[in-house]
Amino acid sequence: LPGRIIQGMKKASVVNPVFLIDEIDKMASDYKGDPSSAMLEVLDPEQNSVFSDHYIEENYDLSNVLFIATANYLENIPPALQDRLEIIQLSSYTDAEKVNIAREHLVPKQLKENGLTPEQLHISDDMLLYLVRYYTREAGVRQLERTIAAIARKTVLAILKDGKESITLDKDLVHEWLGNEKTDYGKREEQDQIGTVTGLAYTSFGGDVLQIEATKFEGKGNLVLTGQLGDVMKESASIALDYIRSHAKEFGIDPECFGKLDIHVHVPEGAVPKDGPSAGVTMTTALVSCLSERPVKSNLAMTGEVTLRGNVLPIGGLKEKSLAAHRAGIDTILIPKGNVKDLEDIPQEVKDHIRFVPVATAQEVLKEALV
């Protein structure tokens, strides 16, 4: 909107207010202009002392304003604009944190909004955890608040219609009111499998576990990739295969077989686009397991990118990935050596249940992962 910043200054009626610009990554440029380029002039303290608003055509000093911007995806913010921001990463909540937030804030808020007293609706911590795990899938607590609001409204109805004095929430009531469970909670393999490896992914709602599968059959040496993979993951798969071909004898694989077999690598949930540089070690392990017919341990997950020489490169989002592994009941995670410094950020409740194994090369990964 023309003159929006100056309007905000006028409203604040001070020269040093705090401006919150929400969802800065959603700015779209079209024929009317490019707001993210205009933001360069607004947010850069070197330039904004003579900010020129094209609505009033007067220079105005914005250098005393504190700007706070929020975004879900850094990738959608132009690099020139990112360069002028101090970036503070806020990671997703753990299950225990969500339960605490719900108990201390969300439940009292929804009781008040729906005209209930704490005596009329009892939700135990176990039931809050059940709602978090099976009815929401997110990094924050927005969906959880909506779910609690729905339960509060149903409670009001039960009290008015059925004449009940108070309700204690249990699983049967949740199923009756909210329907069947909405999300899968952790998908660990039950048994050691050949050609199936648990990988860890960083998604918009925190972390997730992915089963990466590989199989072989008679053919002409083609590599088939499915599961709606982006360019980075396709490259990871071909790097993994070429690395294995150059070290075939070390892994007990017949070098002649590559010309006679077709190899298919699949990442399930094909409707969800997947891309990112952290599936290299997972694909390497799946391929070695498939070609050498050695099973992969089912209690183990891994993350990291691999190079043609077999070096394991560091990745991002380790906290979210380890939370996802913890949820799925995994007790060992292979992480790149370069990520050891990130272990400080991981909650103690996760560290108590998971053994983190730093690895520097693909050989170390295979030694640890294969039965």
C-alpha positions in Angstrom: 0.0 0.0 0.0 1.5 3.4 -0.9 2.5 5.4 2.2 2.0 2.5 4.5 5.3 2.9 6.4 4.7 6.7 6.9 1.1 5.9 8.0 2.5 3.5 10.6 5.0 6.2 11.9 2.1 8.7 12.1 0.0 6.1 14.1 2.9 5.3 16.5 3.5 9.1 16.9 7.1 8.5 18.0 10.3 8.4 16.0 11.6 5.1 17.4 8.7 2.6 17.3 8.9 -1.2 16.7 7.6 -2.3 13.3 6.6 -5.9 12.8 6.5 -7.1 9.2 4.8 -10.4 9.2 5.5 -13.2 6.6 8.1 -11.3 4.7 8.8 -14.4 2.6 5.3 -14.2 1.0 6.0 -10.9 -0.8 5.3 -11.4 -4.5 6.5 -9.2 -7.3 4.3 -8.4 -10.3 3.8 -5.7 -12.9 2.8 -3.2 -10.2 6.2 -3.4 -8.6 8.5 -5.5 -6.4 7.9 -4.9 -2.7 10.9 -7.0 -1.6 13.2 -4.6 -3.5 11.5 -1.6 -1.8 12.2 -3.4 1.5 15.9 -3.0 0.9 15.5 0.7 1.3 13.2 0.4 4.3 15.2 -2.1 6.3 18.8 -1.2 5.5 20.0 1.2 8.3 22.6 2.7 5.9 19.9 3.8 3.5 16.8 4.4 5.5 17.9 7.6 7.2 16.8 9.3 3.9 13.8 6.9 3.1 11.8 8.4 0.3 8.2 7.5 0.3 6.8 7.8 -3.2 3.4 8.8 -1.8 4.5 12.0 -0.1 7.8 12.4 -2.0 9.6 13.6 1.1 12.7 12.2 2.7 12.1 10.7 6.1 14.5 9.3 8.7 13.7 5.7 9.6 17.1 4.9 11.2 15.7 4.9 14.8 13.0 2.3 14.0 13.4 -1.3 15.1 12.1 -3.6 12.4 11.2 -7.2 13.2 10.3 -9.4 10.2 9.0 -13.0 10.3 9.3 -15.7 7.7 8.7 -19.4 7.3 11.2 -20.1 4.5 14.5 -18.2 4.2 14.9 -19.5 0.6 12.0 -17.3 -0.5 13.6 -14.0 0.7 15.9 -12.5 -2.0 19.6 -12.8 -1.1 20.2 -9.0 -1.2 17.4 -8.6 1.4 18.7 -11.5 3.6 22.1 -9.7 3.6 20.5 -6.8 5.5 18.8 -8.9 8.1 20.1 -10.4 11.3 18.6 -13.8 11.2 17.3 -15.5 14.4 16.3 -19.2 13.8 13.4 -20.4 16.0 13.2 -24.2 15.9 10.0 -26.3 16.4 8.7 -27.2 19.8 9.3 -30.7 21.4 6.3 -32.7 22.4 6.9 -32.0 26.0 7.1 -28.2 25.3 3.8 -28.4 23.4 2.1 -30.2 26.3 3.4 -27.5 28.7 2.2 -24.7 26.4 -1.2 -26.4 26.1 -1.6 -26.9 29.9 -0.4 -23.5 30.9 -1.9 -21.3 28.1 -4.1 -22.9 25.5 -6.5 -24.9 27.7 -7.2 -22.0 30.1 -7.6 -19.6 27.2 -10.1 -21.9 25.4 -12.0 -22.6 28.7 -12.4 -18.9 29.2 -13.5 -18.2 25.5 -16.1 -21.0 25.7 -17.5 -20.0 29.1 -16.3 -23.1 30.9 -14.8 -23.4 34.4 -11.7 -25.6 35.0 -14.0 -28.1 36.9 -16.2 -28.7 33.9 -13.4 -30.0 31.5 -10.5 -32.1 32.7 -7.7 -32.8 30.2 -4.7 -34.8 31.6 -1.1 -34.4 30.3 -1.4 -37.9 28.7 -4.4 -36.8 26.7 -2.7 -33.5 25.6 0.3 -35.6 24.4 -2.1 -37.9 22.5 -3.7 -34.9 20.8 -0.2 -33.5 20.0 0.9 -36.8 18.4 -2.1 -38.1 16.6 -4.2 -35.0 15.8 -1.6 -32.3 14.9 1.4 -32.2 12.7 3.2 -28.8 12.9 6.2 -27.0 14.2 4.2 -24.6 16.5 0.9 -25.0 18.3 -1.7 -23.4 16.0 -3.5 -26.6 15.0 -3.3 -27.9 18.6 -5.1 -24.7 19.8 -7.9 -25.3 17.2 -8.2 -29.0 18.3 -8.5 -27.9 22.0 -11.1 -25.2 20.9 -13.2 -27.9 19.2 -13.1 -30.1 22.3 -14.2 -27.1 24.5 -17.2 -26.4 22.1 -18.2 -30.1 22.2 -17.9 -30.0 26.0 -20.3 -27.0 26.2 -22.8 -28.9 24.0 -22.5 -32.1 26.1 -23.1 -30.0 29.3 -26.1 -28.2 27.9 -27.7 -31.0 25.9 -26.9 -34.1 28.0 -27.0 -32.4 31.3 -23.5 -33.5 32.3 -21.8 -31.5 35.1 -18.2 -32.2 34.1 -16.3 -34.0 31.4 -13.0 -35.9 31.7 -11.4 -36.3 28.3 -10.4 -39.9 27.2 -9.5 -41.6 24.0 -13.1 -42.8 23.3 -14.4 -39.2 23.6 -11.6 -37.8 21.4 -12.5 -40.4 18.7 -16.2 -39.6 19.0 -15.7 -35.8 18.8 -12.7 -35.5 16.5 -12.9 -38.6 14.4 -10.1 -41.1 13.8 -6.4 -40.3 14.3 -5.3 -37.7 11.8 -1.6 -38.3 11.6 0.9 -41.2 11.7 3.2 -40.9 14.6 6.6 -42.3 13.8 7.2 -45.0 11.2 10.1 -47.1 12.3 10.7 -50.5 10.5 9.9 -53.4 12.8 12.7 -55.7 11.4 16.0 -55.3 9.7 15.4 -55.0 6.0 17.5 -55.3 2.9 17.5 -52.1 0.8 15.4 -50.1 3.2 17.0 -47.3 5.3 15.4 -44.7 7.6 16.4 -41.2 6.6 15.7 -38.0 8.4 14.1 -35.0 6.6 13.7 -31.3 7.6 10.2 -30.1 6.7 8.0 -27.0 7.3 6.4 -28.7 10.3 9.7 -29.7 11.9 11.4 -33.0 11.2 10.1 -36.3 9.7 11.4 -39.8 9.1 11.5 -41.2 5.6 12.0 -44.8 4.5 14.3 -44.8 1.4 14.0 -48.1 -0.6 16.2 -49.6 -3.2 15.7 -52.7 -5.3 17.5 -54.4 -8.3 16.3 -56.5 -11.2 17.7 -57.7 -14.5 18.2 -54.9 -17.0 20.9 -52.7 -18.7 22.4 -50.7 -15.9 19.8 -48.0 -15.6 19.0 -46.0 -12.4 15.3 -45.2 -11.9 14.3 -42.6 -9.3 10.8 -42.1 -8.0 9.0 -40.2 -5.2 8.9 -36.7 -6.7 12.5 -35.9 -6.0 14.1 -32.5 -6.7 17.4 -32.0 -8.6 19.6 -32.1 -5.5 18.2 -35.5 -4.4 18.5 -36.9 -7.9 22.2 -35.8 -7.9 22.7 -37.4 -4.5 21.4 -40.8 -5.9 23.8 -40.8 -8.9 26.7 -39.7 -6.7 25.9 -42.6 -4.3 25.7 -45.1 -7.2 29.0 -43.9 -8.8 30.8 -44.0 -5.4 29.6 -47.6 -4.9 30.7 -48.6 -8.4 34.2 -47.3 -7.8 34.4 -49.2 -4.5 32.4 -52.3 -5.4 35.0 -54.9 -4.4 35.4 -53.3 -0.9 31.6 -53.8 -0.3 31.6 -57.3 -1.6 29.7 -56.4 -4.8 30.5 -57.9 -8.2 31.6 -55.0 -10.4 30.2 -56.8 -13.5 26.6 -56.7 -12.1 26.2 -52.9 -12.7 25.9 -53.5 -16.5 23.3 -56.3 -16.1 21.0 -54.8 -13.4 18.6 -52.0 -13.3 18.4 -50.2 -9.9 15.3 -48.5 -8.6 15.4 -46.0 -5.7 12.1 -44.9 -4.2 11.2 -42.4 -1.5 7.6 -43.0 -0.4 4.9 -40.4 -0.1 5.2 -39.6 -3.8 2.7 -36.8 -3.7 5.0 -34.7 -1.4 7.9 -32.9 -3.3 11.2 -33.7 -1.7 14.6 -32.0 -2.1 17.6 -31.1 -0.1 21.2 -32.0 0.5 20.9 -34.6 3.3 19.9 -37.9 1.7 23.3 -38.9 0.2 24.4 -41.3 3.0 20.9 -42.8 3.2 20.8 -43.6 -0.5 24.4 -45.0 -0.4 23.4 -47.3 2.4 20.2 -48.4 0.7 22.1 -49.2 -2.5 25.0 -51.1 -0.8 22.4 -53.0 1.3 20.4 -53.9 -1.9 23.4 -54.9 -4.0 25.3 -56.8 -1.3 22.1 -58.3 0.2 23.0 -57.3 3.7 20.2 -56.0 5.9 20.2 -52.5 7.5 19.5 -52.2 11.3 15.9 -51.1 11.9 16.6 -49.1 15.1 19.0 -46.7 13.2 18.4 -43.5 11.2 20.9 -41.3 9.4 21.4 -37.9 7.8 24.2 -36.4 5.8 25.4 -35.7 2.2 28.0 -37.8 0.5 30.7 -36.8 -2.0 32.2 -38.8 -4.8 35.2 -39.6 -2.6 32.8 -40.9 0.1 33.2 -37.9 2.5 30.1 -37.1 4.6 29.2 -33.4 4.6 27.3 -31.5 7.4 23.6 -30.8 7.1 21.0 -28.4 8.7 18.0 -28.9 11.0 19.6 -31.5 13.3 17.4 -30.7 16.2 14.2 -31.2 14.2 15.5 -34.4 12.7 16.5 -35.9 16.0 13.1 -35.0 17.5 11.5 -36.9 14.6 13.7 -39.9 15.2 12.9 -39.8 18.9 9.2 -39.8 18.1 9.6 -42.8 15.8 11.4 -44.8 18.6 14.8 -44.8 16.9 17.7 -45.2 19.3 20.8 -44.5 17.1 21.4 -41.7 14.7 24.4 -41.4 12.4 25.3 -37.7 12.0 28.1 -36.0 10.0 31.2 -35.1 12.1 30.7 -31.5 11.2 27.4 -31.4 13.1 28.8 -32.5 16.5 28.7 -28.8 17.5 24.9 -28.8 17.0 24.4 -31.4 19.6 24.3 -28.6 22.2 20.9 -27.5 20.8 19.3 -30.9 21.2 16.9 -31.3 24.2 18.2 -33.5 27.0 15.1 -35.8 26.9 16.2 -36.7 23.3 19.8 -37.2 24.2 18.8 -39.5 27.1 17.2 -42.0 24.6 19.3 -41.6 21.5 23.0 -42.5 20.8 24.5 -40.0 18.3 27.3 -41.5 16.2 29.5 -38.9 14.3 30.8 -40.2 11.0 33.3 -38.7 8.5 33.2 -41.2 5.6 30.7 -43.5 3.9 32.7 -46.5 5.0 32.1 -45.6 8.7 28.3 -45.2 7.9 28.1 -48.7 6.3 30.2 -50.3 9.1 27.7 -48.9 11.7 24.5 -49.4 9.7 24.7 -52.8 8.0 24.1 -56.0 10.0 
